């Protein structure tokens, strides 16, 4: 019987926590949102490549992937990647099939590997891409801009958003002839109260919390790469915008 009651209690904890999170105080209060936002120039450029070979002979497929990986890793190192940013996944192996005349036919063994590295300058990423001979077995999956000081910046933006909630609450209370008496709750998760206000329906700021939005880091003009066949977009630095939101409930009194 004790075990049954304990199991029932543990199952009810998430529901109780969720209900408590969205509970409004009985006394008069203000629900306010603060937002910190900053636009920065990227100083990190992460390139991800997918290596994938299918062959009836599994060992041949494995050796081809390893040869591609060795060349790619050497190219990463030649172009001054950020220290300790090089990542190479373990080999993935699975059967590969094709459909012919509504029948599944075995093509061979597919061997896969993913390799990723980060460059401190866009010029280094461009030089690396110019040396990559892309094709069916080696594909450039993505190039993502980043910011080395992101963690510290997000912490600063959270503090700014928190300070903004205090100022907004004080201004609202003063406008209605009341005063703030204390903080009831604060969170970086958008509340979903009986007000009908949910994340994404607040009047300002982007949807979601702790959002990074890369913009304009691709241009449309194609540029040839080393193999003379594949093309990649010409790259521009662009900007990144980081946003942190804070939601607070303040108690008020006349």
C-alpha positions as a Markdown table, in Angstrom:
| # | Residue | x | y | z |
|---|---|---|---|---|
| 1 | Unk | 0.0 | 0.0 | 0.0 |
| 2 | Unk | 2.9 | 2.4 | 0.9 |
| 3 | Unk | 4.5 | 1.7 | -2.5 |
| 4 | Unk | 1.2 | 2.4 | -4.3 |
| 5 | Unk | 0.8 | 5.8 | -2.5 |
| 6 | Unk | 4.4 | 6.7 | -3.3 |
| 7 | Unk | 3.9 | 5.9 | -7.0 |
| 8 | Unk | 0.8 | 8.0 | -7.1 |
| 9 | Unk | 2.5 | 10.9 | -5.5 |
| 10 | Unk | 5.5 | 10.8 | -7.9 |
| 11 | Unk | 3.1 | 10.7 | -10.9 |
| 12 | Unk | 1.3 | 13.8 | -9.6 |
| 13 | Unk | 4.4 | 15.9 | -9.1 |
| 14 | Unk | 4.7 | 17.2 | -12.7 |
| 15 | Unk | 1.0 | 18.2 | -12.7 |
| 16 | Unk | 1.3 | 20.0 | -9.4 |
| 17 | Unk | 4.5 | 21.8 | -10.4 |
| 18 | Unk | 2.8 | 22.9 | -13.7 |
| 19 | Unk | -0.3 | 24.2 | -11.9 |
| 20 | Unk | 1.8 | 26.0 | -9.3 |
| 21 | Unk | 3.9 | 27.7 | -12.1 |
| 22 | Unk | 0.8 | 29.2 | -13.7 |
| 23 | Unk | -0.9 | 30.1 | -10.4 |
| 24 | Unk | -1.7 | 33.8 | -10.0 |
| 25 | Unk | -1.7 | 35.4 | -6.5 |
| 26 | Unk | -5.0 | 36.1 | -4.9 |
| 27 | Unk | -3.9 | 39.7 | -4.0 |
| 28 | Unk | -3.6 | 42.6 | -6.5 |
| 29 | Unk | -0.6 | 42.2 | -8.8 |
| 30 | Unk | 1.1 | 43.2 | -12.0 |
| 31 | Unk | 2.4 | 40.7 | -14.7 |
| 32 | Unk | 5.2 | 42.3 | -16.7 |
| 33 | Unk | 7.7 | 41.2 | -19.3 |
| 34 | Unk | 11.3 | 42.4 | -19.7 |
| 35 | Unk | 13.5 | 41.9 | -22.7 |
| 36 | Unk | 17.2 | 42.3 | -23.4 |
| 37 | Unk | 18.4 | 42.2 | -27.0 |
| 38 | Unk | 21.7 | 42.7 | -28.6 |
| 39 | Unk | 22.9 | 42.5 | -32.3 |
| 40 | Unk | 26.5 | 41.4 | -32.7 |
| 41 | Unk | 28.9 | 40.5 | -35.5 |
| 42 | Unk | 29.7 | 36.8 | -35.7 |
| 43 | Unk | 33.2 | 35.8 | -34.7 |
| 44 | Unk | 32.8 | 32.0 | -35.1 |
| 45 | Unk | 31.9 | 30.1 | -38.3 |
| 46 | Unk | 31.1 | 26.4 | -37.9 |
| 47 | Unk | 31.2 | 24.2 | -41.0 |
| 48 | Unk | 29.6 | 20.7 | -40.9 |
| 49 | Unk | 30.2 | 18.0 | -43.6 |
| 50 | Unk | 28.4 | 14.8 | -44.2 |
| 51 | Unk | 30.4 | 11.8 | -45.5 |
| 52 | Unk | 28.3 | 8.9 | -46.9 |
| 53 | Unk | 29.4 | 6.0 | -49.1 |
| 54 | Unk | 27.3 | 3.0 | -50.2 |
| 55 | Unk | 29.0 | -0.1 | -51.6 |
| 56 | Unk | 28.2 | -3.8 | -51.8 |
| 57 | Unk | 31.6 | -4.4 | -50.1 |
| 58 | Unk | 31.3 | -2.9 | -46.6 |
| 59 | Unk | 35.1 | -2.6 | -46.2 |
| 60 | Unk | 35.4 | -0.6 | -49.4 |
| 61 | Unk | 32.7 | 1.8 | -48.2 |
| 62 | Unk | 34.5 | 2.1 | -44.8 |
| 63 | Unk | 37.9 | 2.8 | -46.4 |
| 64 | Unk | 36.4 | 5.5 | -48.8 |
| 65 | Unk | 34.8 | 7.3 | -45.9 |
| 66 | Unk | 38.0 | 7.2 | -43.9 |
| 67 | Unk | 40.0 | 8.6 | -46.9 |
| 68 | Unk | 37.5 | 11.4 | -47.3 |
| 69 | Unk | 37.7 | 12.1 | -43.5 |
| 70 | Unk | 41.5 | 12.2 | -43.5 |
| 71 | Unk | 41.5 | 14.8 | -46.3 |
| 72 | Unk | 38.8 | 16.9 | -44.7 |
| 73 | Unk | 40.5 | 16.9 | -41.3 |
| 74 | Unk | 43.8 | 17.9 | -42.8 |
| 75 | Unk | 42.0 | 20.8 | -44.6 |
| 76 | Unk | 40.4 | 21.9 | -41.4 |
| 77 | Unk | 43.8 | 22.0 | -39.7 |
| 78 | Unk | 45.5 | 23.9 | -42.6 |
| 79 | Unk | 43.0 | 26.7 | -42.2 |
| 80 | Unk | 43.4 | 27.5 | -38.5 |
| 81 | Unk | 40.3 | 26.2 | -36.9 |
| 82 | Unk | 39.5 | 27.2 | -33.3 |
| 83 | Unk | 41.4 | 25.0 | -30.9 |
| 84 | Unk | 39.4 | 21.9 | -29.7 |
| 85 | Unk | 36.5 | 22.6 | -32.1 |
| 86 | Unk | 37.2 | 19.7 | -34.4 |
| 87 | Unk | 34.6 | 17.0 | -34.1 |
| 88 | Unk | 34.4 | 13.7 | -36.0 |
| 89 | Unk | 31.6 | 11.3 | -35.2 |
| 90 | Unk | 32.0 | 7.6 | -35.0 |
| 91 | Unk | 31.2 | 5.5 | -38.1 |
| 92 | Unk | 27.6 | 4.7 | -38.7 |
| 93 | Unk | 26.9 | 1.5 | -40.7 |
| 94 | Unk | 23.5 | 0.3 | -42.1 |
| 95 | Unk | 22.1 | -1.5 | -45.1 |
| 96 | Unk | 21.0 | 0.7 | -48.0 |
| 97 | Unk | 18.1 | -0.2 | -50.3 |
| 98 | Unk | 16.6 | 1.1 | -53.5 |
| 99 | Unk | 13.1 | 0.8 | -55.0 |
| 100 | Unk | 12.7 | -0.7 | -58.5 |
| 101 | Unk | 9.4 | -1.7 | -59.9 |
| 102 | Unk | 7.8 | -1.4 | -56.5 |
| 103 | Unk | 10.3 | -3.9 | -55.0 |
| 104 | Unk | 13.0 | -3.1 | -52.5 |
| 105 | Unk | 16.5 | -4.1 | -53.7 |
| 106 | Unk | 19.6 | -4.2 | -51.6 |
| 107 | Unk | 22.2 | -1.6 | -52.8 |
| 108 | Unk | 24.9 | -2.3 | -50.4 |
| 109 | Unk | 26.3 | -1.2 | -47.0 |
| 110 | Unk | 26.1 | 2.5 | -46.2 |
| 111 | Unk | 28.9 | 4.0 | -44.1 |
| 112 | Unk | 28.4 | 7.5 | -42.7 |
| 113 | Unk | 30.4 | 10.0 | -40.7 |
| 114 | Unk | 29.9 | 13.6 | -39.8 |
| 115 | Unk | 32.8 | 16.1 | -39.4 |
| 116 | Unk | 32.6 | 19.6 | -37.9 |
| 117 | Unk | 35.0 | 22.4 | -37.2 |
| 118 | Unk | 34.8 | 26.1 | -36.2 |
| 119 | Unk | 36.8 | 28.9 | -37.7 |
| 120 | Unk | 37.6 | 32.3 | -36.0 |
| 121 | Unk | 37.3 | 34.2 | -39.3 |
| 122 | Unk | 35.0 | 34.1 | -42.3 |
| 123 | Unk | 38.1 | 34.2 | -44.6 |
| 124 | Unk | 39.4 | 30.9 | -43.0 |
| 125 | Unk | 36.0 | 29.3 | -43.6 |
| 126 | Unk | 36.0 | 30.5 | -47.2 |
| 127 | Unk | 39.5 | 29.1 | -47.8 |
| 128 | Unk | 38.5 | 25.8 | -46.3 |
| 129 | Unk | 35.4 | 25.5 | -48.5 |
| 130 | Unk | 37.4 | 26.3 | -51.6 |
| 131 | Unk | 39.6 | 23.2 | -50.8 |
| 132 | Unk | 36.7 | 20.8 | -50.3 |
| 133 | Unk | 35.8 | 18.7 | -53.4 |
| 134 | Unk | 32.1 | 18.2 | -52.7 |
| 135 | Unk | 30.2 | 15.4 | -54.3 |
| 136 | Unk | 27.7 | 12.6 | -53.6 |
| 137 | Unk | 30.1 | 11.1 | -51.0 |
| 138 | Unk | 31.1 | 14.3 | -49.4 |
| 139 | Unk | 28.6 | 17.1 | -48.9 |
| 140 | Unk | 28.7 | 20.5 | -47.2 |
| 141 | Unk | 25.8 | 20.2 | -44.8 |
| 142 | Unk | 25.9 | 23.7 | -43.2 |
| 143 | Unk | 27.8 | 26.8 | -42.3 |
| 144 | Unk | 26.5 | 28.4 | -39.1 |
| 145 | Unk | 27.7 | 31.7 | -37.7 |
| 146 | Unk | 28.3 | 32.0 | -33.9 |
| 147 | Unk | 29.5 | 34.3 | -31.2 |
| 148 | Unk | 32.3 | 33.4 | -28.8 |
| 149 | Unk | 31.0 | 35.5 | -26.0 |
| 150 | Unk | 27.4 | 34.1 | -26.2 |
| 151 | Unk | 27.2 | 32.7 | -22.7 |
| 152 | Unk | 28.3 | 35.9 | -21.0 |
| 153 | Unk | 26.1 | 38.0 | -23.3 |
| 154 | Unk | 23.0 | 36.0 | -22.5 |
| 155 | Unk | 23.7 | 36.4 | -18.8 |
| 156 | Unk | 23.9 | 40.2 | -19.2 |
| 157 | Unk | 20.7 | 40.3 | -21.3 |
| 158 | Unk | 18.9 | 38.3 | -18.6 |
| 159 | Unk | 20.0 | 40.9 | -16.0 |
| 160 | Unk | 18.8 | 43.7 | -18.3 |
| 161 | Unk | 15.5 | 42.0 | -18.8 |
| 162 | Unk | 15.0 | 41.6 | -15.1 |
| 163 | Unk | 15.8 | 45.2 | -14.4 |
| 164 | Unk | 13.3 | 46.2 | -17.1 |
| 165 | Unk | 10.5 | 44.3 | -15.4 |
| 166 | Unk | 11.2 | 46.3 | -12.1 |
| 167 | Unk | 11.1 | 49.6 | -14.0 |
| 168 | Unk | 8.0 | 48.7 | -15.9 |
| 169 | Unk | 6.2 | 47.5 | -12.8 |
| 170 | Unk | 7.1 | 50.7 | -10.9 |
| 171 | Unk | 5.9 | 52.9 | -13.8 |
| 172 | Unk | 2.6 | 51.0 | -14.1 |
| 173 | Unk | 1.9 | 51.1 | -10.4 |
| 174 | Unk | 2.6 | 54.8 | -10.3 |
| 175 | Unk | 0.3 | 55.4 | -13.2 |
| 176 | Unk | -2.6 | 53.8 | -11.3 |
| 177 | Unk | -1.8 | 55.3 | -7.9 |
| 178 | Unk | -0.5 | 52.1 | -6.4 |
| 179 | Unk | 2.9 | 50.9 | -5.3 |
| 180 | Unk | 4.9 | 47.7 | -5.7 |
| 181 | Unk | 5.2 | 45.8 | -2.4 |
| 182 | Unk | 7.2 | 42.7 | -3.5 |
| 183 | Unk | 8.1 | 40.2 | -6.1 |
| 184 | Unk | 5.8 | 37.1 | -6.3 |
| 185 | Unk | 7.5 | 35.1 | -9.1 |
| 186 | Unk | 10.0 | 35.5 | -11.9 |
| 187 | Unk | 10.9 | 33.2 | -14.8 |
| 188 | Unk | 12.4 | 33.1 | -18.3 |
| 189 | Unk | 9.6 | 30.9 | -19.5 |
| 190 | Unk | 6.5 | 32.6 | -20.9 |
| 191 | Unk | 3.5 | 32.1 | -18.7 |
| 192 | Unk | 0.1 | 30.7 | -19.8 |
| 193 | Unk | -2.5 | 32.2 | -17.5 |
| 194 | Unk | -6.2 | 32.7 | -17.6 |
| 195 | Unk | -5.4 | 36.1 | -19.1 |
| 196 | Unk | -5.2 | 34.3 | -22.5 |
| 197 | Unk | -1.6 | 35.6 | -22.9 |
| 198 | Unk | 0.8 | 33.0 | -24.1 |
| 199 | Unk | 4.4 | 32.9 | -25.4 |
| 200 | Unk | 4.3 | 34.4 | -28.9 |
| 201 | Unk | 1.3 | 36.7 | -28.2 |
| 202 | Unk | 3.1 | 39.3 | -26.2 |
| 203 | Unk | 3.1 | 42.6 | -28.0 |
| 204 | Unk | 6.8 | 43.0 | -28.5 |
| 205 | Unk | 9.8 | 40.8 | -29.1 |
| 206 | Unk | 10.3 | 37.6 | -31.1 |
| 207 | Unk | 8.6 | 34.3 | -30.3 |
| 208 | Unk | 10.3 | 32.1 | -27.7 |
| 209 | Unk | 13.0 | 32.6 | -25.2 |
| 210 | Unk | 16.8 | 32.9 | -25.5 |
| 211 | Unk | 16.5 | 33.1 | -29.3 |
| 212 | Unk | 19.4 | 33.6 | -31.7 |
| 213 | Unk | 18.6 | 34.7 | -35.2 |
| 214 | Unk | 21.3 | 34.6 | -37.8 |
| 215 | Unk | 20.6 | 37.1 | -40.6 |
| 216 | Unk | 22.1 | 37.8 | -44.0 |
| 217 | Unk | 25.0 | 35.5 | -43.8 |
| 218 | Unk | 24.4 | 34.2 | -47.2 |
| 219 | Unk | 24.5 | 36.1 | -50.5 |
| 220 | Unk | 23.0 | 34.9 | -53.7 |
| 221 | Unk | 26.0 | 35.1 | -56.0 |
| 222 | Unk | 27.4 | 31.6 | -56.5 |
| 223 | Unk | 31.2 | 31.0 | -56.4 |
| 224 | Unk | 33.0 | 27.9 | -57.8 |
| 225 | Unk | 34.8 | 25.6 | -55.5 |
| 226 | Unk | 37.9 | 23.5 | -56.0 |
| 227 | Unk | 36.3 | 20.6 | -57.9 |
| 228 | Unk | 35.0 | 22.8 | -60.6 |
| 229 | Unk | 31.6 | 21.2 | -60.5 |
| 230 | Unk | 29.9 | 22.0 | -57.2 |
| 231 | Unk | 29.1 | 25.5 | -56.2 |
| 232 | Unk | 28.5 | 27.2 | -52.8 |
| 233 | Unk | 27.0 | 30.5 | -52.0 |
| 234 | Unk | 29.3 | 33.5 | -51.6 |
| 235 | Unk | 29.4 | 34.2 | -47.9 |
| 236 | Unk | 29.0 | 37.5 | -46.0 |
| 237 | Unk | 29.5 | 38.1 | -42.3 |
| 238 | Unk | 26.0 | 39.5 | -41.5 |
| 239 | Unk | 24.8 | 39.8 | -37.9 |
| 240 | Unk | 23.4 | 37.7 | -35.1 |
| 241 | Unk | 20.6 | 38.9 | -32.7 |
| 242 | Unk | 20.4 | 37.4 | -29.2 |
| 243 | Unk | 17.2 | 37.9 | -27.2 |
| 244 | Unk | 16.4 | 37.0 | -23.5 |
| 245 | Unk | 13.0 | 37.4 | -22.0 |
| 246 | Unk | 12.0 | 37.6 | -18.4 |
| 247 | Unk | 8.4 | 37.4 | -17.0 |
| 248 | Unk | 7.7 | 38.7 | -13.5 |
| 249 | Unk | 4.7 | 39.0 | -11.2 |
| 250 | Unk | 4.8 | 41.9 | -8.7 |
| 251 | Unk | 2.4 | 42.4 | -5.8 |
| 252 | Unk | 0.9 | 45.8 | -5.4 |
| 253 | Unk | -1.0 | 47.7 | -2.8 |
| 254 | Unk | -2.6 | 51.2 | -2.5 |
